[in-house]
Amino acid sequence: VGDEVGYEIDFGHMESVGLISSPRYSEKMVGYMACSLLLREGDDLLRLIINSIKNDLISNQDNFMCLAMGSICTVGGREFAETLSGDVVKILLHPETKVFVRKKAALTLLRLFRKNQEACSPPEIADKVLALLDDSNLGALTCIVGLILGLLAYSTEGWDLGPQRAIGLLIRIVINKEYSNDYLYYGIPSPWLQIKLLRMITFFPPLHPVRDKLLIERLATVLQRILSTTEVTKNVNKNNATHGVLFEAIHVIIHQGKNTQLLGQAVGHLGRFISIREANIRYLGLETMARLSQQPDCADDVKRHNSTILFSLKDADVSIRRRALDLVYSMCDYTNCRETIAELLSYLANADYSLREELVLKIAILAERFADDYAWYVDVVLQLMKTAGAQVSEEIWYRVVQIITNEEALQKYATEVVFKALLDDARPPNNLVRMGAYLLGEFGHLVAHEGRMSAHEQFRALHAQWGTADMPTRALLLSTYVKLGHIYPDLETEIARVFASCRTTIDQEVQQRAVEYTALCVPSLHELKGTVLEMMPAFPERESAVLKRIKGRLAGSDETGHSRSDVVADRIAREDSAGVAHGAHGGAA
């Protein structure tokens, strides 16, 4: 009952509830329809119709049972699941249930299970549900397999015969062609059922090569047939269906991971798909090939398509570019890392800004993971900083500093190239200035006797960036200055003037460092100053924060593009950065 412009209005909720109990089909149908439209899950009035629905479910009248199950699927919730799931299971498993009723029962049970898993008992009925796969009606089978997939998503306990049943049904459809023409879609027998059966297999561990030998052979026969009969046609609808089955079959091949012949054929198919014009197929081809590239037996086959994959980085569709980047990242190894990173660095210069941060992270990870020479790794990161600038995250230069600090043979070379990079760039990015400040503060003495790298040249190169540096960079520069002044007394006067000018700055961190370093430089604290400004020790070995961050991204993101793994990686990165920042000012602050 409601109120509209002063008039009382009754939408007939109670009358609708009453009609459900009517013995006449037409009245009952109107009652169910009205309740489905007027009521929502959780409404108190639904409690009034539960008994009526239960009576219809046990009435043995097909039309009444279908109306009841349709209503359950529309408005049913936890309370419905507790009261009615047992009756729906009986309808589903009863041998004399008609096909159209069994289809509704399977979908209704899935709805109830999703609403209240505790109220349903799938492990206890697993064998009986699997026995329903002997049905000859592909429509009923599609609904039953959909139910099984929904139950497997929560647990595979009790479903041990699932792979055997799924493979048997695939043999019937794909090999023995046991289907009616009613279920042919553009010449393909029930593609949606095939996709569900193939997906069902991937819920279980790979088949055992000895114990399940016969089953593996039968599955290989099915997969071979799917691979050999799939082709690209001009009919979009047929392509969608055949490729849907094909990609699911390739996922099964990857999941099993033992049949090198099928793996090779799958790479061949995907190689053709990533070079055709249709964007959707190209996208799926790149995505699936990225999974295939993780198989040891497929790595060389995937690399044969390297030129096509790299060309996809220039595609107009950003989603395809992203998938191509994932594939390039996954197929990189010791044999091709230098060529791959060179291509990615070339691509970075003109890459879309939405991809740049991820691209920079992946280049940094690949360079570190496959570096046979850390000098090359330093060169790559410097190139990243010059090309991407602000897109290079702090974790990257923190990691470079850790590696350089721990590799004594690398320290002189790294300090030289970073110093030269500061001179060559009129306005280097802040991260490059910070890395240069840290390295010159720690290892500048190693190059001070080289041509044009004296202490005065180092100070001038750094202080030339003062005007464009942000406040965190200026704070780090002050830490470097105090170290230079301690090592080279003839710089003390010039550095003292810089400290004096910063003692009244608006930034609290810069001001605090300037005041503390000025106080530390008095002659009476010379011995303490030497202790405070000692070189930083080697960093403890731990996994790169950059690697943790990229692992988080690859593990999966939510709708906003963030994941729990990203949060963990960011926390670790902050811990790493705290260690580097402490080393930069020698613990004086």
DAWO-V316088 format. One record per run of one state. SS is the DSSP state (A for helix, B for strand, O for the rest). FROM is the first residue (numbers start at 0). TO is the last residue. If there is no record, write none. Layout:
BEGIN
ss=SS from=FROM to=TO
ss=SS from=FROM to=TO
END
This chain:
BEGIN
ss=O from=0 to=0
ss=B from=1 to=3
ss=O from=4 to=5
ss=B from=6 to=8
ss=O from=9 to=11
ss=A from=12 to=19
ss=O from=20 to=23
ss=A from=24 to=37
ss=O from=38 to=42
ss=A from=43 to=47
ss=O from=48 to=48
ss=A from=49 to=56
ss=O from=57 to=60
ss=A from=61 to=74
ss=O from=75 to=76
ss=A from=77 to=92
ss=O from=93 to=97
ss=A from=98 to=114
ss=O from=115 to=115
ss=A from=116 to=118
ss=O from=119 to=120
ss=A from=121 to=133
ss=O from=134 to=136
ss=A from=137 to=151
ss=O from=152 to=160
ss=A from=161 to=174
ss=O from=175 to=179
ss=A from=180 to=182
ss=B from=183 to=184
ss=O from=185 to=186
ss=B from=187 to=188
ss=O from=189 to=189
ss=A from=190 to=200
ss=O from=201 to=211
ss=A from=212 to=228
ss=O from=229 to=234
ss=A from=235 to=255
ss=O from=256 to=258
ss=A from=259 to=272
ss=O from=273 to=277
ss=A from=278 to=291
ss=O from=292 to=294
ss=A from=295 to=302
ss=O from=303 to=304
ss=A from=305 to=311
ss=O from=312 to=316
ss=A from=317 to=330
ss=O from=331 to=335
ss=A from=336 to=347
ss=O from=348 to=351
ss=A from=352 to=368
ss=O from=369 to=372
ss=A from=373 to=390
ss=O from=391 to=392
ss=A from=393 to=405
ss=O from=406 to=406
ss=A from=407 to=423
ss=O from=424 to=428
ss=A from=429 to=445
ss=O from=446 to=453
ss=A from=454 to=462
ss=O from=463 to=469
ss=A from=470 to=486
ss=O from=487 to=487
ss=A from=488 to=501
ss=O from=502 to=506
ss=A from=507 to=519
ss=O from=520 to=521
ss=A from=522 to=531
ss=O from=532 to=543
ss=A from=544 to=554
ss=O from=555 to=562
ss=A from=563 to=583
ss=O from=584 to=588
END
